[in-house]
Amino acid sequence: MFFAPVIRQANYSPALRSLDRSFERFFNDVAYVRQSGTKGHSLSQDDSSWTLSVDLPGVAKDQLNIGIEGAVVRIESTEAASRKVKAAYELPLEIDATASTAALENGVLTLKLAKKLPQSNVTTLSIQ
């Protein structure tokens, strides 16, 4: 039997650990899908945003609806589209819809999704 020491960080909350695991599962799934070539999407991130690219050949920009709600982005084609598309992607942090952009060029939809950083709700009380 083998025992390994566990190092716990005092300020690393279970909620953050859950977010890390969720993102890791999502990113691994995207990386696996990208390598296998079965689906046409890819995901990358930097400090302030995620970049999601989705292959949508034959679909015009006026035939797409993109919705952002919390940490979920939904892509859906309209009734007039020749190709039906319906997809949803959940990210580990909420998306700032006002700072996000979308572009459709050569059949590739590129979404630059800005991360909405969590704000602290700490209230300071004065001592009397």
PyRosetta script that sets phi, psi and omega in degrees:
from pyrosetta import init, pose_from_sequence

init()
pose = pose_from_sequence("MFFAPVIRQANYSPALRSLDRSFERFFNDVAYVRQSGTKGHSLSQDDSSWTLSVDLPGVAKDQLNIGIEGAVVRIESTEAASRKVKAAYELPLEIDATASTAALENGVLTLKLAKKLPQSNVTTLSIQ")
pose.set_psi(1, 139.7)
pose.set_omega(1, -176.6)
pose.set_phi(2, -118.6)
pose.set_psi(2, 129.9)
pose.set_omega(2, 177.6)
pose.set_phi(3, -115.6)
pose.set_psi(3, 135.2)
pose.set_omega(3, 177.8)
pose.set_phi(4, -118.8)
pose.set_psi(4, 141.2)
pose.set_omega(4, 178.5)
pose.set_phi(5, -68.8)
pose.set_psi(5, 145.6)
pose.set_omega(5, 178.5)
pose.set_phi(6, -110.7)
pose.set_psi(6, 126.4)
pose.set_omega(6, 178.5)
pose.set_phi(7, -105.9)
pose.set_psi(7, 119.3)
pose.set_omega(7, -179.9)
pose.set_phi(8, -108.3)
pose.set_psi(8, 138.9)
pose.set_omega(8, 176.5)
pose.set_phi(9, -93.6)
pose.set_psi(9, 132.6)
pose.set_omega(9, -175.6)
pose.set_phi(10, -65.1)
pose.set_psi(10, -34.8)
pose.set_omega(10, -175.5)
pose.set_phi(11, -95.3)
pose.set_psi(11, 11.8)
pose.set_omega(11, -178.1)
pose.set_phi(12, -98.6)
pose.set_psi(12, 97.9)
pose.set_omega(12, -173.4)
pose.set_phi(13, -75.7)
pose.set_psi(13, 157.0)
pose.set_omega(13, 177.0)
pose.set_phi(14, -59.8)
pose.set_psi(14, -32.0)
pose.set_omega(14, 179.3)
pose.set_phi(15, -65.1)
pose.set_psi(15, -42.6)
pose.set_omega(15, 177.8)
pose.set_phi(16, -66.6)
pose.set_psi(16, -38.9)
pose.set_omega(16, 178.0)
pose.set_phi(17, -61.6)
pose.set_psi(17, -40.4)
pose.set_omega(17, 178.1)
pose.set_phi(18, -64.2)
pose.set_psi(18, -41.6)
pose.set_omega(18, 177.2)
pose.set_phi(19, -62.2)
pose.set_psi(19, -43.6)
pose.set_omega(19, 178.7)
pose.set_phi(20, -60.0)
pose.set_psi(20, -44.0)
pose.set_omega(20, -179.6)
pose.set_phi(21, -66.9)
pose.set_psi(21, -39.4)
pose.set_omega(21, 178.9)
pose.set_phi(22, -63.2)
pose.set_psi(22, -45.7)
pose.set_omega(22, -179.8)
pose.set_phi(23, -65.7)
pose.set_psi(23, -39.7)
pose.set_omega(23, 179.1)
pose.set_phi(24, -61.5)
pose.set_psi(24, -43.7)
pose.set_omega(24, 177.5)
pose.set_phi(25, -62.6)
pose.set_psi(25, -43.9)
pose.set_omega(25, -179.8)
pose.set_phi(26, -64.3)
pose.set_psi(26, -46.0)
pose.set_omega(26, -177.9)
pose.set_phi(27, -66.3)
pose.set_psi(27, -40.5)
pose.set_omega(27, 177.0)
pose.set_phi(28, -63.2)
pose.set_psi(28, -38.9)
pose.set_omega(28, 178.1)
pose.set_phi(29, -63.7)
pose.set_psi(29, -44.3)
pose.set_omega(29, 179.2)
pose.set_phi(30, -64.8)
pose.set_psi(30, -43.1)
pose.set_omega(30, 179.8)
pose.set_phi(31, -63.4)
pose.set_psi(31, -41.1)
pose.set_omega(31, 178.8)
pose.set_phi(32, -64.5)
pose.set_psi(32, -43.5)
pose.set_omega(32, -179.7)
pose.set_phi(33, -64.7)
pose.set_psi(33, -40.4)
pose.set_omega(33, -179.5)
pose.set_phi(34, -63.4)
pose.set_psi(34, -41.5)
pose.set_omega(34, -179.7)
pose.set_phi(35, -68.4)
pose.set_psi(35, -39.3)
pose.set_omega(35, -177.6)
pose.set_phi(36, -76.6)
pose.set_psi(36, -22.8)
pose.set_omega(36, 176.6)
pose.set_phi(37, 75.6)
pose.set_psi(37, 15.9)
pose.set_omega(37, -178.6)
pose.set_phi(38, -80.5)
pose.set_psi(38, -27.4)
pose.set_omega(38, 178.6)
pose.set_phi(39, -127.3)
pose.set_psi(39, 149.4)
pose.set_omega(39, -176.5)
pose.set_phi(40, -99.6)
pose.set_psi(40, 65.6)
pose.set_omega(40, 173.0)
pose.set_phi(41, -144.3)
pose.set_psi(41, 156.1)
pose.set_omega(41, 176.8)
pose.set_phi(42, -144.3)
pose.set_psi(42, 156.4)
pose.set_omega(42, -177.9)
pose.set_phi(43, -135.9)
pose.set_psi(43, 135.0)
pose.set_omega(43, 172.4)
pose.set_phi(44, -139.4)
pose.set_psi(44, 164.3)
pose.set_omega(44, -179.4)
pose.set_phi(45, -144.6)
pose.set_psi(45, 157.8)
pose.set_omega(45, 169.0)
pose.set_phi(46, -131.9)
pose.set_psi(46, -165.3)
pose.set_omega(46, -175.4)
pose.set_phi(47, -65.6)
pose.set_psi(47, -30.4)
pose.set_omega(47, -173.1)
pose.set_phi(48, -112.4)
pose.set_psi(48, -9.6)
pose.set_omega(48, -175.8)
pose.set_phi(49, -159.5)
pose.set_psi(49, 166.5)
pose.set_omega(49, 170.3)
pose.set_phi(50, -109.8)
pose.set_psi(50, 148.7)
pose.set_omega(50, 173.7)
pose.set_phi(51, -119.8)
pose.set_psi(51, 116.8)
pose.set_omega(51, -179.4)
pose.set_phi(52, -112.7)
pose.set_psi(52, 122.5)
pose.set_omega(52, 178.0)
pose.set_phi(53, -114.3)
pose.set_psi(53, 130.4)
pose.set_omega(53, -177.6)
pose.set_phi(54, -129.2)
pose.set_psi(54, 129.2)
pose.set_omega(54, 177.0)
pose.set_phi(55, -77.5)
pose.set_psi(55, 120.5)
pose.set_omega(55, 179.6)
pose.set_phi(56, -135.5)
pose.set_psi(56, 64.3)
pose.set_omega(56, -179.2)
pose.set_phi(57, -66.2)
pose.set_psi(57, 141.0)
pose.set_omega(57, 177.4)
pose.set_phi(58, 83.0)
pose.set_psi(58, 6.7)
pose.set_omega(58, 179.6)
pose.set_phi(59, -115.7)
pose.set_psi(59, 128.2)
pose.set_omega(59, 178.5)
pose.set_phi(60, -87.5)
pose.set_psi(60, 160.0)
pose.set_omega(60, -176.7)
pose.set_phi(61, -66.3)
pose.set_psi(61, -27.8)
pose.set_omega(61, 177.5)
pose.set_phi(62, -79.5)
pose.set_psi(62, -2.4)
pose.set_omega(62, 177.6)
pose.set_phi(63, -102.5)
pose.set_psi(63, 9.5)
pose.set_omega(63, -178.8)
pose.set_phi(64, -119.2)
pose.set_psi(64, 142.9)
pose.set_omega(64, 170.3)
pose.set_phi(65, -119.4)
pose.set_psi(65, 128.7)
pose.set_omega(65, 178.7)
pose.set_phi(66, -120.1)
pose.set_psi(66, 122.3)
pose.set_omega(66, 180.0)
pose.set_phi(67, -120.4)
pose.set_psi(67, 140.4)
pose.set_omega(67, 178.3)
pose.set_phi(68, -123.0)
pose.set_psi(68, 125.8)
pose.set_omega(68, 177.9)
pose.set_phi(69, -138.3)
pose.set_psi(69, 107.0)
pose.set_omega(69, -178.7)
pose.set_phi(70, 65.8)
pose.set_psi(70, -115.0)
pose.set_omega(70, -178.9)
pose.set_phi(71, -104.6)
pose.set_psi(71, 11.7)
pose.set_omega(71, -176.2)
pose.set_phi(72, -114.4)
pose.set_psi(72, 133.0)
pose.set_omega(72, 173.1)
pose.set_phi(73, -115.3)
pose.set_psi(73, 131.0)
pose.set_omega(73, -178.9)
pose.set_phi(74, -117.0)
pose.set_psi(74, 134.6)
pose.set_omega(74, 177.9)
pose.set_phi(75, -120.3)
pose.set_psi(75, 126.6)
pose.set_omega(75, -177.8)
pose.set_phi(76, -145.4)
pose.set_psi(76, 138.7)
pose.set_omega(76, 177.0)
pose.set_phi(77, -84.6)
pose.set_psi(77, 155.8)
pose.set_omega(77, 178.2)
pose.set_phi(78, -83.0)
pose.set_psi(78, 176.0)
pose.set_omega(78, 178.8)
pose.set_phi(79, -64.0)
pose.set_psi(79, -30.2)
pose.set_omega(79, -176.4)
pose.set_phi(80, -77.1)
pose.set_psi(80, -10.4)
pose.set_omega(80, -176.6)
pose.set_phi(81, -70.8)
pose.set_psi(81, 142.2)
pose.set_omega(81, 178.4)
pose.set_phi(82, -75.4)
pose.set_psi(82, -22.9)
pose.set_omega(82, -180.0)
pose.set_phi(83, -121.6)
pose.set_psi(83, 129.4)
pose.set_omega(83, -179.6)
pose.set_phi(84, -86.0)
pose.set_psi(84, 128.3)
pose.set_omega(84, -179.6)
pose.set_phi(85, -130.1)
pose.set_psi(85, 133.9)
pose.set_omega(85, 174.6)
pose.set_phi(86, -152.3)
pose.set_psi(86, 113.7)
pose.set_omega(86, -177.9)
pose.set_phi(87, -146.8)
pose.set_psi(87, 151.6)
pose.set_omega(87, 176.1)
pose.set_phi(88, -137.5)
pose.set_psi(88, 139.2)
pose.set_omega(88, 179.8)
pose.set_phi(89, -128.2)
pose.set_psi(89, 128.5)
pose.set_omega(89, 178.0)
pose.set_phi(90, -107.0)
pose.set_psi(90, 128.0)
pose.set_omega(90, -179.6)
pose.set_phi(91, -107.9)
pose.set_psi(91, 161.1)
pose.set_omega(91, -174.2)
pose.set_phi(92, -73.0)
pose.set_psi(92, -21.2)
pose.set_omega(92, 177.6)
pose.set_phi(93, -122.1)
pose.set_psi(93, 158.9)
pose.set_omega(93, 177.7)
pose.set_phi(94, -65.1)
pose.set_psi(94, 152.8)
pose.set_omega(94, -177.5)
pose.set_phi(95, -101.5)
pose.set_psi(95, 134.3)
pose.set_omega(95, 175.3)
pose.set_phi(96, -85.6)
pose.set_psi(96, 99.1)
pose.set_omega(96, -174.2)
pose.set_phi(97, -65.5)
pose.set_psi(97, -32.0)
pose.set_omega(97, -177.7)
pose.set_phi(98, -70.7)
pose.set_psi(98, -26.9)
pose.set_omega(98, -179.0)
pose.set_phi(99, -99.8)
pose.set_psi(99, 2.6)
pose.set_omega(99, -178.7)
pose.set_phi(100, -91.8)
pose.set_psi(100, 153.7)
pose.set_omega(100, 179.4)
pose.set_phi(101, -133.7)
pose.set_psi(101, 159.2)
pose.set_omega(101, 177.8)
pose.set_phi(102, -137.2)
pose.set_psi(102, 141.0)
pose.set_omega(102, 177.7)
pose.set_phi(103, -142.6)
pose.set_psi(103, 141.4)
pose.set_omega(103, 178.1)
pose.set_phi(104, -123.2)
pose.set_psi(104, 111.1)
pose.set_omega(104, -179.5)
pose.set_phi(105, -135.9)
pose.set_psi(105, 130.4)
pose.set_omega(105, 177.2)
pose.set_phi(106, 52.4)
pose.set_psi(106, 38.9)
pose.set_omega(106, 177.2)
pose.set_phi(107, 79.0)
pose.set_psi(107, 10.6)
pose.set_omega(107, 179.0)
pose.set_phi(108, -120.2)
pose.set_psi(108, 119.2)
pose.set_omega(108, 175.8)
pose.set_phi(109, -88.0)
pose.set_psi(109, 123.6)
pose.set_omega(109, 179.4)
pose.set_phi(110, -116.8)
pose.set_psi(110, 118.2)
pose.set_omega(110, 178.3)
pose.set_phi(111, -107.4)
pose.set_psi(111, 125.0)
pose.set_omega(111, 174.1)
pose.set_phi(112, -103.9)
pose.set_psi(112, 101.7)
pose.set_omega(112, -172.9)
pose.set_phi(113, -101.4)
pose.set_psi(113, 111.2)
pose.set_omega(113, -177.9)
pose.set_phi(114, -73.6)
pose.set_psi(114, 138.8)
pose.set_omega(114, 178.6)
pose.set_phi(115, -79.9)
pose.set_psi(115, 134.0)
pose.set_omega(115, 174.3)
pose.set_phi(116, -96.3)
pose.set_psi(116, 108.4)
pose.set_omega(116, -177.3)
pose.set_phi(117, -73.2)
pose.set_psi(117, 136.1)
pose.set_omega(117, -179.3)
pose.set_phi(118, -63.3)
pose.set_psi(118, 137.2)
pose.set_omega(118, 178.9)
pose.set_phi(119, -100.5)
pose.set_psi(119, 142.8)
pose.set_omega(119, -179.6)
pose.set_phi(120, -74.8)
pose.set_psi(120, 137.4)
pose.set_omega(120, 177.8)
pose.set_phi(121, -105.0)
pose.set_psi(121, 26.7)
pose.set_omega(121, -177.6)
pose.set_phi(122, -75.1)
pose.set_psi(122, 131.8)
pose.set_omega(122, 177.0)
pose.set_phi(123, -112.0)
pose.set_psi(123, 131.7)
pose.set_omega(123, -179.5)
pose.set_phi(124, -91.4)
pose.set_psi(124, 128.3)
pose.set_omega(124, 177.1)
pose.set_phi(125, -101.1)
pose.set_psi(125, 141.3)
pose.set_omega(125, 177.2)
pose.set_phi(126, -87.3)
pose.set_psi(126, 145.4)
pose.set_omega(126, -179.6)
pose.set_phi(127, -92.8)
pose.set_psi(127, 130.2)
pose.set_omega(127, -178.1)
pose.set_phi(128, -108.0)
pose.dump_pdb("model.pdb")
